[in-house]
């Protein structure tokens, strides 16, 4: 993977992760690096799911349905990470 590909994955991951956080109600107490990581993973998993269910992912424009699947996966990932991260932090305070 080239430097451009890595930077593009980080930017797309940031956008997908941020959209995933915005979809969820309330405040998620997870760091931004975790949001970016969840977004990057959600982009890859969302694309695989979109292809598996028959959504075309190689179009000439923005793939809105693929983006929707990626954001849903990111929202689920952020919700899971926020619940696990919050539990871990609360145990340390005791």
Buried (B, 14 or more C-beta within 10 A) or exposed (E): EEEEEEEEBBEBBBBBBBBBBEBBEEEBEBEEEBBBBBBBBBBBBBBEBBBEEEBEEEEEEEBEBBBBBBBBBBBBBBBEBBEEBEEEEEEEEE
